[in-house]
């Protein structure tokens, strides 16, 4: 039983992240992430999976040596230490306590003291200035820092709503200047609910699990995602907004004052799109792998195909443009790659059935997309014609010209006679956005795109704090301070978004760089390199372990392990997506991304090793 403990704990971590809002709700993570991290690390070291004829002591020694020699371990230790320092070395925050009716320092680790001069030098001064009276300013002059802080706290006027909690942050007042720091300790703490559990889980999977359990873990990810997808599809079919048991996990309401829409349990559509698209690719790859390695596969290929179909539907229904485009791309990729890889090994009847199925799926998917675009165009044309006819009719009536009135009535009748097609709300909403986008202008002037300007502001934030950054989630507080006051178009464009999407850069690379600086982001890249290089080695050496027959062996690329091919495509897809959205602001997506790397060796089996087939 103990051989499955590490696998089970990592599966639980993946499930919790996915089912608890994709992991983006900080209060839902903090109570359990430290403990499951310690538990995974302890079980991996004390009760690792044992090879055949290997004692528990030998297994522990093997795991320990592997962990010590793994660059991922030391990059992870350094990154966790960096993030911990950012959390501990938070700026001073001043919080209004409505119960005590007083200003307080909410964080016990924030021991730095504020002087009036320090307050005025910061770009956060505007937040606290309305609560500082001239008398308080005068009384602070010439006082030692500790006394100045006391005067400031006592002299601040209450907020407009004394019953509310108001938090004010003061920049450049870290307890330990010169070390990594952050803006808010509570928000910087959120990064510790992401990176340590994920990195510990990846190290545990790499060293404490053998091939069989690595395959089982990825199979679990497919089945669990299918159940998650089914929950989202049921919600969509019922037109429900009851996710999180009727509660919006982030702000509580959307811009119209109602509950914001979530798909499945993900609190952000593009997180759902990235997750379900990646698992769709994974499921197809595992279905192909299971058909080639029936003796080692735990589930029938049909199970994985069902998982892929459910994830495809979920990616489309997530309400994300990326999800729809990814689903179309994956269907096209699978329809081209699978026959290319396998047709030489199959009988004529198998070829006919597979090609027929792939053609049908591709035709239905691509045909549906084309039809919805046609529907959008036809409905828009009909609506425009009716609107024009009504305007002409109004003009004709005001002019009293009967001939013009008759012509306008005929035009209106003809417009209303045009076909009107039914709508698919979530799907059409995204397709309409794609259809209405002026792509020529978009590529000519990307700064006006969805997140181009946030990227510019993130670059300016990085220039201000190049080495250590300013802590997790600091971009949303600092971005407006980097708008050029001498460029009116910058402020007007930023304000036109009405606050929508401005908490993030929508480019994970730029956001991590701005919030964690060259040092923190460099450590993240070190962890990524430690995952990617072993994966690439497994990918390009897998042909020498291929199970394919002589016909399929006629080209070297056909012999690359099927899982590795689809895992590589999923990894590249998530990476590209992260440059245009916030994929890695979801720990669920981040953990899935890492597992695609570390589980790859479990799918590369030796052709002649029957022992490995049954015990790997």
KOLMIKOL-11101 format. One record per residue: x, y, z of N, C-alpha, C, O in turn. Coordinates in steps of 0.1 Angstrom, whole numbers, plus 5000, padded with zeros to 4 digits. Layout:
<recs>
XYZXYZXYZXYZ...
</recs>
This chain:
<recs>
500849885000500050005000500950135000500550224993502050125008502850245009503450284996503850404994503550194986504150234973503350334965503850394956502050344969501150434962500950564969500250654964501550584981501250704989501650834982500950924982502850834977503350954971502450994959502151104957502150894951501350914939499950964943499451054937499350904954498050944959498051094964497151164962499151124971499251264977499351364966498751474967500151334956500351434945498951444937498651554932498251334935496951334929495951414937495151494931496051404950495151494959495551634957494651724956496851674956497251814955496651864941496151974941496851784930496351824917494851844918494351944912494151754924492651764925492251884933491351954929492851914944492452024952492652154945491852244945493852174938494052294930493052314920492552424918492652204912491752214901490352244906489652324900489952174917488552184921488352304930487152344933489352364936489252484944489552614936490452684938488752634926488852754918490052764909490452874905490652654906491952654898493052704906494152724901492852714920493952754929494152904930495152944935493252984925493453134925492853204937493053324938492153124945491553184957492453164969492453054975493153274973494153254983493653204996494253115002492553255002492053195015491753045014491752985025491452995003491152855002492452765002492352645004493552824999494852744998495652745011496152645015495652865018496552885029496452775040497452735046495152735044495052645055495652505053496052435063495852455040496352325038497652305030498252205031498052405022499152385014500452355021501252275017500752425033502052385040502052245044503152175044500952195049500852055055500951955044501651855046500351975033500451865022501851875016502351765011502451995016503851995011504751915019505551835015504651935033505451855042505151715041506151625041503951675039503551535039504051465026504551355027504051535015504551485002506051465003506551354999506751565009508151555010508551435019509551365017507851425031508251325040507951185035508751095036506851165029506451035023507450995012507850875011507851095003508751064992510051014998510750934992510551075009511851035014511750905023512750825022510750885030510650775039509950645033510350535037509050665024508250555019508250565003507150564998509350574997509350574982508950444976508950344983508550444964508250324957509450234955510550294951509350114957510550024956510549944943509549904938511749934937511949844926511849704930511949664942511749614920511749464923513149434929514149474925513049354940514249304947515049424953516249414956514349534956515049644963514449664977513249664978515349674987514849695000514349845002514749924994513649865013513150005016514350095018514350205014515350035025516550115028517250155015517650275013517350065006518050094993517150194985517750284978515850184986514950274979515150414984515250514977515250424998515450565004516750625000516850734996517750534999519150584996519050634981519650734977518450554972518350594958517650724956518050814949516550744963515750864962516550984968516551094962517150964979517951074985519051114976519251234974519851024971520851054962520351134949520951224945519251084944518651144932518251284935518451374927517651314947517251444950518351544952518351654947519451494959520651574961521351614948521851724947521351524939522051544926521151614916521651654905519951644919519051704909519151854909518951914920519451924898519552064898518152134902518152244907517052054899515752114902515652134917514952224922516252044925516152054940516752194944516152264952517952224939518652344944518052464939518052574945517552464926516852574921515552604929515252714931514952494933513652504941513952564955513252654959515052514961515352564974515652714974515252794982516452754963516752894962515552984959515353084965514652934951513453004947512553014960511953124962512352904967511452914979512053004989511353084996513453004991514053105000513853244996513553335004513953274983513653404977512253454980512053564985511253364977509853394979509553414994508753504998510253335003510053355017510553485022509953555030511753525017512253655021511353775016511153865023510753755004509853854999508653875009508153985011508153755013507053755022507353825036506653905041508553785042508953835055509253985054509054055064509854025043510454155042509354245035509754325026508154245040507054325033507154465038507654495049506654555029506554695033505654715045504754635047505854825052504854855062503454875057503354945047502554825063501154845060500454905072500654855083499554995069498755065080497355025077496755045066496654965087495354915085494354975096494654985108493155015091492155075100491354955106490854875098491354945119490654845126489354905130489254985140488154855124486854925128486454885142485654965148486954775147486454735161487254825171486554875180488554835169489254915179489155065175489655155183488655095163488555235159489855305159490055415165490855235154492255285154493055235142492655135136494055305138495055255128496055165135496555195146496355055128497254965134498254915123498054925111499354855128500254775119499754635120500054565130499154575109498554445110499654335110499354225115500854355104501754245103502854255114503454365115502954155122503954165133505354165128506254205135505654125115507054125110507354255104508554285101506454345103506754475097507154575108506354635115508454575111508954655122509554785118509854865126509554815105510154945100509155055105507955035106509755165106508955285111508955385100509855405092507855465100507555565089507855705094507355735105508555775087508655925089507855995079507555935068507456115081506656195072507456205059506856205048508756225060509556245048509456115039509356125027509555995046509555865039508155855032508055795021507155895039505755875033505655965020505155915010506156085021506056175009506856134997506556174986507856054999508756014988508255904981508755864970507255834985506755714979505555744970504855844972505455664959504255684950502955634956501955654951503055574968501855534975501355644984500355624991502055754985501655864994500155904991499455945000499755904978498455954975497355874982496255924984497655744986496655664992496455705007495355695013497555755013497455785028497255935030496755975041497556015020497556165022496156215026496156305035495056165021493756215025493456195040492556265045494156105047493856085061494856145070494856125082495856225065496856295073496456445073496456515063496256495085495856635086497156725087498156665091497056845084498156935085498756935100499956945102497856925110498356925123499256805126500256815133498856695121499656575122501056585115502056545121500956645103502256665096503256745104504356725105502656855110503556945118504056875130505156895134503256805137503656735149504656625147505356585157504756575135505756465132507156515129508156445131507256645126508556695122509556695134509156735145510756645131511756645141511756525151512556515160510656445151510556335160511356215156511556195143511856135165512556005161511555915154510355935155512055825146511055745137510055675145508855665141510355615157509355535164508255635170507055595170508655755174507655845179506855905167505655925169507455925156506755975144505655875139504555905135506055745140505055635137503855645146502655635142504055655159503055665169502155785166500855775167502655895163501956015160501055995148499956035147501755935138501055915125499855825127498755855122499955715134498855625136497755685144496555665141498055765154497055825163496455945155495255975158497156015147496656135141495956115128495256205123495955995122495255965109493755975112493255925121493056055103491656055105490955925100491555855091489855885106489155765102488755775087488655885082488655655081488155655067486655705066485955715076486155725054484855775052483855675058482755715063484055545057483255445063483955375074484655275072483855425086484655375098484455225100485255165107483355175096483055025098483854935089483954815091484554995079485254915069486754905072487254995079487354805068488754785069489454855058489154835046490454945060491155015050492654985052493155005063493354935042494754905043495554995034495155015022496555065039497355155031498755105032499355075042499455095020500755045019501755155017501455255010502955155023503955255022505155195016505755095022505555235004506755184998508055225004508155325012509155145001510455185005510655185020511555265025509855105027510055105042510154955046509454915055510954875039511054735043511854715056512654805059511554615063512254585076513754575073514554615081514154505062515554475060515854525046515854445036516254655044516654705031517754625025518654585031517654615012518754545004518454405002519154334994517354345008516954205006515654204998514954304996515354084992514054074985512954114994512854095006511954184988510854254995509554244987509554204976508554274994507254274987506354394992506754455002505254414986504454524989503554485001503554555012502754385000501854335010502354195014502454105006502454165027502854035032501753935029502153825024500553975030499453875028499353835014499153715011499653925004499553884990500853814986500753724978501953854991503153784988503153644993503753554987502453625004502253485009501653395000501853275000500853444991500053364981501053284972500753174969502153344969503153274960503653144968504053054961503753144981504153034988503152924989503452804992501852954985500852844983500952784969500252684967501752844961501852794947503152714945503152594943504352784947505552724942506052614951506452504946506152624965506652514973505952384971506552284969504552384972503852254970504152194956504352074955504152274946504352224932505752174930505852064925506752244934508052204933508452074941509051984936507952074953508151954961507451834954507951724954506251854949505451744943506251694930506351574928506751784922507551744910508851674914509151574907509551714924510751644928510351504933511051404930509251494941508851364946508451274935508851154935507651324925507251234914508551184906508551074902509451274904510651244896511451134902511951044895511551134916512551044922511850934930512450824932510650954936510050854945509050764938508650664943508750794925507750714918508550644906509350694900508150514904508650444893507750464881506750534882508050394870507350424858505850394858505050474853505550284865504150244865503250354872502150384867503750404883502950504890502950644883502050724885504050674876504050794868502950784857502250884855502750664851501750654841500350664848499450714843500250604860498950604867498550744871497450784870499550824874499250964878498751044867497751124868499251024855498751104843497451044839496551124834497250914840495850864838494850914847493750944843495250934860494350994869493951144865492851184866495051214860494751354856493751354845492851444845493751264836492851254825491451234830490451304826491251124838489951084843489351194852488151234851490151254861489751354870489251474862488251544866490051514852489651624844488351604836487551694834488151474832486851444825485651464835484651504830485851424847484751444857484551594859483351644860485651664860485551814861484851874849484051964850485251824837484551874825483051844825482251924821482751724829481351684830480551784839479451814836481151814850480451914859480252044853479252114854481252094845481052214838480052214827479252304825479952094820479052084809477552084814476652134809477452014826476052014832475652154836474552194834476652224842476352364846475952444833474952524834476652424823476352504810474952464805474252554801474652334805473352294800472252344808471152374803472452364821471352414830471352564831470552624838472352624824472452774824472652824838472052924842473452754845473652784860474752874862475752874854474652954873475753034878475952994893476153084901475952864895475952824909477352764913477452694923478352794905479652734909480152804922479752914926480952734929481352774943480152794952480052874961479152704949477952704957477252844957476852894968477152904946476453034944477353154948476753264950478653134949479453244953480553274943481253174939480753394940481953434931483153434940483153494951484153364935485353344944486253464946486953474955486153554936487053664937486353794942486553834954485553854934485053984938483553974943483054074948482953864940481553844945480553884934479453814933480753984926479854014915480654054903481854084903479954044891480554094879480154244876479554304885480554294865480354434862478854474861478454584863477954374859476554404858475854384872474654394873476654344882476154334896475654194899475154174910475754094889475353964892476553874894477753914893476353744897477453654898478253634885477553614875479553644886480353624874480253484869480053394878480453454856480353324851481653244852482653304849481553124857482753044858482452904851481252864851483452844845483252714839483852614848484952624852483052504850483452394859483852464872482952524878485052444877485352514890486452614888486952674898486752644876487852744874487352884875486252924869488052974882487553104884487953204873487653324875488553154863488953244852488853154839489453054838488153204828487853124816489153074810489252964805490253154809491453114802492253014810493052934804492053004823492552894831491952764827492552664825490552764826489852644821490252614807490452494804490452704799490752674785492152614784492352514777493152664792494452604791494452464797495152374792493752444808493752314815493052214806493752104803491852234801491152134794491852114780491851994775492452214774493152194761494352104763494652014755495152124774496252044777495951904780496551804775494851884788494451744791493851674779493951554778493251754770492751694758493851634750493751524745494951714748496151664741496751544749497051444743496851554762497351444770496551314768497051204767495151324768494351214767494451144753494451024752494551224743494751164729496151094729496250984723497151164734498451094735498450964742499050864738497750964754497750844762496850734755497150614757495850774748495050674740495850614730495850484728496650694723497550634713498650544719498950434714499150594730500250514737499650384742500250274741498350384748497750264753497450164742497550044744497150214730496950124718498250054714498249944709499350124716500650064712501249984723502149894720500850004736501449934747500349874756500149904767499549784749498349734756498749654769497949654779499849594769500249514781500649604793500449564804501049724790501449814801500349914805500449984815499349924796498350034798497349984809496949864809496950074818495950034828494550064824493649994829494350154814493050184810492950154795493950164788491750124790491550104776491650234768491250334774492150234756492250364748490950434747490850554746489750364747488450424746488250514758487550624756488650484769488550564781489150704779488650804782490350704774491050824771490450904760490451034761489850834750489150914740487950984745487651094742487250914754486050984761486551104769485951214769487651084776488251204784488551314774488351434777489151284763489551384753488351464748488351584746487251384745486051444739485451544750485051654746485351504762484751584773485651714775485051824776486951694774487851814776487751904764487852024765487551844752487351934740486152014741486152134739485051954745483752034747483952134758483452254756484652104769484852204779485652314775485452434779486752294767487552394763486752494754487052614754485852444746485052524737484052604746483752724743483452544756482352604763482952694774482152764781484252694776484752774787484552924785484753004794484152964773484053114770485353184767485453304768486353104763487653164760487953144745487753034740488353254739488853244725489953144724489953064714490853154733492053054732491552914733492052824726490552884742490052754743489552694730489752584726488752784723488152734711489252714700489152614693490152814699491252794689492052674692492552604683492352654705493152534708492452404705493052314700491152404708490452284704490452254689490652134685490352354681490352334667491752294663491952204654492752354669494152314665494452174669495052094661494052124681494251994686493651884677494151784673492351914673491651824664492351814651492551704645492851924645493551924633494851854634495251774625495551874645496851814647496751664649497451584642495751614656495551474658495151404645495551294642494251474637493751414625494951404615494851314606495951484616497051474607498151374612498751294605498351384625499551314631499251164632500151084629498051124637497850984640497850894627498550794628497250934616497450854604498850854599499350744595499550964600500950974596501750874604502750814599501450854617502250774625501950624623502850534623500650594622500250454624499650384612499550264613499350454601498650384591499450264585498850164581500750274585501550164580501450034588501849934583501050044600500949934609499649864610499449764617498549924604497249884607496649804594497149824583495749724597495049654586494149754579493849854584493749714566492849804559491549844566491149954565490949744573489749784580489949874592489249974594491149864599491449954609491750094604491350194610492450094592492750224586491450294582491250414585490550224577489250284572488450334584487950454584488350264595487650304607488250424614487550514617489550424615490250534621490150664613489850764618490450644600490450764591489050814591488750934591488050724590486650774590486250844602485650954602486650794614486350864627487051004628486451094631488351004624489051134624488451234615488351354618488151184603487451274593486151334598485851454597485351244605484051284610484251384621483551494621485151364630485451454641485951584636485451694640486851584627487351704621486351784613486251904614485451714606484451774598483351844608482951954605483051774618482051824628482551944635481952054636483851934640484452044647484652174638484152274642485352154627485652264619484352314612484252434610483452224608482152264602481352344612480752444608481352304625480652384635481152524636480452624637482552534637483152664638482852754626482452874627482852694614482552774602481152814602480752934598480252724606478852754606478452864616477652954613479152864628478852964638479353104633478653204635480453104626480853234620479853284609479653404608479353194601478353224592477153274598476453374594476653214609475553254617475653394622474753474621476853424628477153554633477053664622476453764624477653634610477553724599476153744594475753854591475353634593474053634587473153714597472353794592473153684610472353754619472653904620471753984621473953934619474354074619473954144607473454264608473954084595473554144583472054164584471554274580471254074589469854084591469454204600468654284597470154204611469954314621470254454615469554544617471354464608471754594601470754634591470354754590470254534583469254564573467954614579467354714574467454554590466254594597466454734603465554824602467654764609467854894615467855004604467355104606468554974592468555064581467155094576466755214574466354984574464955004569464155084579463355164575464255064592463555134602463855284602463055374603465155314600465655454599465055514587464655634587465055444575464555504563463055524564462455624559462355434571460955444573460555564581459655644579461355594592461155704600461355834593460555934594462355844584462655964576461455984566461056094564461055874560459955884550458655934556457956014551458355884568457155924575457256074579456256154578458456114583458556254587458456344575457956464576458856294563458756374551457456364545457056454536456656264548455256244543455256194529454256214522456356134524456356084510455855934510456555844515454655914504454055784505454955684497455055564501455455724486456255634478457555584486457855464485458155674493459255644501458855554513459655464517457655574518457255494529456955354525457355254531456355334513456155204508457455134505457655014508458455204500459755144497460455094510461054994511460355184520460955154533460255034539460854944545458855024538458154914544458554784536458654684543458654794523459054674516460454634520460754514521461354724521462754694525462754624539463554534542461954684548461854624562461354484561461854394568460254464553459754324552460754234546460854114551461454274536462554184530463654154540464154044541463954254549464954234559464554134569465254044574463254154574462754064584462553914578462453824586462453904565462253774559463553704558463553574556464753774560465953704560466053604571465453624582466753484569466853384580467453434592468453504592466953394604467553434617467853304624466953214626469053284627469553154633469653164648469853274654469453054655469453044669470953074674471853054666471053114686472353144692472853044702472052974709474153034703474852954714475553064722476753104718475053114733475553234740477053234742477653324737477553134749478953144753479853124741480853194739479453034732480253004720480253124710481253174706479053174708478953294698479553414704480053494696479553434717480153554723481653554719482153664715482353444720483753444717483953454702484853524697483253374694483353384680483053524674483753564665482153594680481853724676482953814679483353904670483653794690484853884693485953854683486653944678486153724679487153694669486653754655487553814648485353744652484853794639484953944639485353994628484754014650484754164649486154224650486254344648487154144654488454204656489054234642489054154633489554364642490254404630491754354631492554424637492054234625493354174628494454254622495554254627494154324611495254404605495754514614496854534616494754584620495054684630495654624642496654684648495154514646495654444658497154424657497954444667497654374646499054334644499854464641501054464644499254564635499954684632500254764645501254834646499254764654499354844666499054754679497954774685499854664682499554574693499354634707498854584716499954764708499754834721498254854724497954864736497454864714496054884716495254754718494054754720496054644718495354514720495054494735495154584743494554374737494054334750494954364762494554424772496254334760497154354772498454424768499454414776498554474756499754534752500254644762501454654765499354734767499754844775500154794789501154854795499554694794499954634807501354594806502154604816501754534795503154494793504154604794505254594800503754714788504654834789504754884803505854914808503654884811503754924825504554824833505254864842504454694830505254594837506754614834507554604843507054654822508454684819508954804826510154804831508154904828508555014836508754984851509655034858507854894856507954854870509254774872509954784882509554684862510754614862512054704862512954674869511954804854513054904854513254974868514355004872512154994875512255054888512754964898513555004907512454834897512954734907513454614900512854504900514654624894515154524884515554394890515454294884516054394902516754274908515754184916515654064914515054244925514154174934512754184931511854114937512354274922510954304919510254364931510954424940508954354932508254424943507254324949506254374956507354194947506554094953505254054945504854134936504753944948503653884941502453984942502154034953501653994931500454074931500754224932499754304934501954274932502254414933501854494921501654614922501854424909501554504897500154574897500054684893499254514903497854574903497854704912496954784909498754714921498754834930499654944924499455064926500654904916501654994912501455044897502055144893500654974889500654994875500355144871500955204862499355194878498955334875500055434877500055544871500955404886501955504890503055514878503855604879502955414869503955424858503355474845504055474835502155524846501555594834502255724832502455804842502655754820503455884817502455994818501556004810502656084828501656204829501756294817500756374815502856294810502956384798502356324786502456384775501756204787501156144775499756114778499356014783498856204774497356194778496756064772495856014778497256024760496655904754496855774763496055684763497955774771498255664779497155654790496655544793496955764797495955764808494555734802493755664809494255794791492855774785492655624781491655574783493755564775493555424771493455334783492655244783494255364793494255274805492855294812492255194816492355414813491055434819489955374812488855344817490055364798488955314790488655164793487555114790489655094799489354954803488554944815488054834818488355044822487455044834487854954845487054894852489154924846489654834856489654684852490154604860489054654841488954514837490254464833490954514824490754354839491954284835493254364839494354324834493154464847494354544850495154494862496154544866494654394869495354334880496554254876497454224883496454214863497554124858498054184845497354264838499254144841499854194828499354114817499354164805498753994819498353904808499553864800499353834788500653854806501853794800502653754812503253834819502653624815503253564827504753604828505253624839505453594817506853634817507153774822507953794831506353864817506554004821506054024835506654104842505053954839504553974853505453924863505853984873505953804861506953744870508253824870508853844881508653884859509853964858509654094866510554134873508454154865508154274872508054254887508554334895507454144891507154124905508254054913508254054925509153984905510153904912511553944907512553884912511654024898512954074893513853974886513353854884515054014882515953914875516253794884516353684878516453814897516853704905515753604907515953484904514553654911513453554912513053494899512853374899512953574889512553514876513653424870513353324864514853454873515953364869515953234876516253134870515553234888515453104896514253024890514352904889513153094886512053024880512552954866512152844863513353034859513852974846514752864849514852764841515552864860516352754864515552624867515952514862514452644873513552534876513052474863512952354861512652564854512052524841513152444833512752344827514352494833515352424826515652294832515952194824515552284845515852154851514752054848514951934849513552104845512452014840512551984825512351864821512952084817512852064803513951984797513751904788515251994802516351924796516251774798516451704788515851724810515651574810514451524802514551424796513451614800512351574792512751564777512451464770513551664773514051654759514951534756514951484745515751504766516551384765515751254763515951174755514651244771513751134770513051134757512951034750512651254752511951264739512751214728512351134720514051264727514851234715515651094716516151054706515651034728516250904729515150794729515450674729513850834729512750734729512750644717512250534718513150684705513150594694513850464695513450354690514850454703515550334705514850234714515250114715513750284720512950194729511550164722510650104728511450194709510050194703509550054702510349954701508250044703507549914702506949894687506449784685507049984679506449974666507049874657508249834660506249824647506749714639507549774627507849894627507949684618508849724607508249834598509049924594506949824595506349924587506450064593506750164586506150074606506150204613507550244616507750364618508550154615509950194618510550254605511750294606509850274594510450314582510950464583511750504575510450534593510950674595511150694610510350654618512350754613512750774627511650844635511450804647511050954630510151034638508950954642508350984652508550844634507450764638507650684651506750634657508950674654509250594666509350674679509450614689509250804678509250884691508050844699506950824694508250834712507150794721505950884719506051004719504750814718503550884716503150984727502751104724503350944739503051034750503951164749503551274751505251144746506251254746505851354735505951474737505351304724504951394713503851484717503851604716502751424723501551504727501851584739501351694741502751534748503151614760503951734755503751844761504751724745505551834740504651934734504852054736503651894727502751994720501952064731501652184730501451994742500752054753501652154760501152264764502852114762503852214769503952334761503952444766504252324748504452434739503152524739503252644738501952454738500752534737500552614750500152734749500752554762500652634774501652744775501352854780502852714770503852824771503452944762503553054766503052914750502653014741501453094747501353214746500453024752499353084758499753174770499053284772500753144777501153224788501753364784501853454792502153374771502553504767501453604763501653724761500253554763499053634760498053634771496953704770498253554781497353544792498053494805499253474805497253464815497753444829497653294832497153254843498153204823498153064826498753024839498252944846499953074842500753034853500453124866501153114875499253194865498753244878497753154884497153174894497553034878496752924883497752814887498352754878497752774900498652664904498152534898499052444897496852514895496452394889497152374875497652274872497152484867497752474854499252464856499952384848499852524866501252514868501752374872502752324867500952314880501252174884501152074873501951984871500052094865499852004854500952024844501451924838501352144842502552174833503752104837504452044829504052104850505252034855505151884854506151814851503951834856503851684856503951634842504451524840503651714832503851674818505351644815505751554808506251724822507651694821508151574828508751484822507851564841508451464850507951324848508551234852506751314842506151184841506551114827506151004825507251194819507551134806508351004806508050914798509350994815510150874815509250744818509650634814508150764825507250654828506650584815506150474816506650654804506050604792507050554782506550504771508350554785509350504776509750364781510450354791509250264774509550124779510450054769510450074757511249964774512149884765511349774758510449714764511749754745510949664737511049524743510049444742512249474747512449334751512349314766512549194770511949414774511949394788510549364793509849454797510249234794508949194799508849234814507749264819509949224821509949254835509549404837508849434846510049494828509749634829508249654826507649744832507749584817506349594814505449574826504449644827505749484834504849444845505149514858504349524867506449554859506849614872507349754871507749814882507449814859507949944859507050044865507250164865
</recs>
